[in-house]
Amino acid sequence: MSAKVATGRGPGQSALSFLLGELKPKGKLLTPFNVITAPIILAGIAFIIVRFAKGLGAVTNLSQEFPWGIWIGFDVVTGVAFAGGAYVITVAVYVFGIKRFHPIARATVLSGFLAYAFYTGALMLDLGRPWNIVNPIIGNEFGVNSVMFLVAWHFMLYLMAEFVEFSPAITEWLGLKKVRRIASGLTLGAVILGFTLSFLHQSGLGALFLLAKGKIHPLWYSEFLPVQFLVSSVFAGMSMMIVEGSISHRVFKHRVDAEHGAAHRDILFGVAKIAVGAMFAYLGMQGIVVIHGAHAGDLATGWGAWWLLEVVGFVAVPMLVFAAGIRRRSVPTIVTASVLTGLGIILNRLNVSVIAFKWYEPHHYVPAIGEYVVTAAVICAEIWAFRWIVLRMPVLGRDAGEVRE
């Protein structure tokens, strides 16, 4: 039987003319989204130029006392957690054979790939001597005993694994049938490698902060930080998938057929159940940390109130909202729970890396306006890239994996 390949390239069309055609905008340029995000991206580029021309001090409020700001705490430490959905869904689909998640697999992998690509790029902004980032790759000053080395290598290898996982969609877009078969054959290996790497570097991000004992408030510091980061990346990724999936199926509904549109609702509830299980385990760990660390007295302080807001307000409450939404089969309810969970993840990662870091100092780090603008620009640019790819490649619904022998 012949293969039917979903491709954007027409018969007889050269690859060059096709690619040049794909660079042209599709649809209106003056949309509300473009009007809002384009100036943010341009302002971010301006701040980035100043940062590389005059150094970190010209754009940021970083100092020797607070060397890591929101470019690390939000762009990297938080952003990577939100990309956790990719490794969970791909291993569910390609290793455990849970086919009902297959329609969202490509969108999830794409989202994860872009998150790592953009946030790794943002990491360059925070390095005082960014040209030294090649050292771990070329073997100069390997530092193999460093947690930072482990995270750097895993980021790089995981980016490659996710590119391989997404490569069948690129080959279908380009109409490369033979290459597509090779790319599909590599998918399972890439998924297993990516899953292993994710387990290690998601926990590795938490392990980075084990080195800061005494500098992070006791309510947020514990030897379980690597495990907490790993488990929280599961429900962070699930929440991002629910929010992103709901928006994508509304914005790109013309690329989703009725069959996949109906299945999407059941997929969201399946993803929400995974989030609830991970959040329950996370809450148990937080309770154990407080009890074993004898931190109950700290809960009566102002920092204790802040910790309770994070754990109760943005983990326990969303978990219950998730459960209510699943029981009532209400998509708006689980989307609400996802938004609350996402806010909780942001709060937790910023508490560990920025807010509760050196909490005892009289003068604390406050991000400069340039740091906010660049962070917003990175997020907007990532959304533009996601939109550009989804509008051209087979990523959603019937477009995803339409090859049938």
Disulfide bonds with the S-S distance in Angstrom:
none
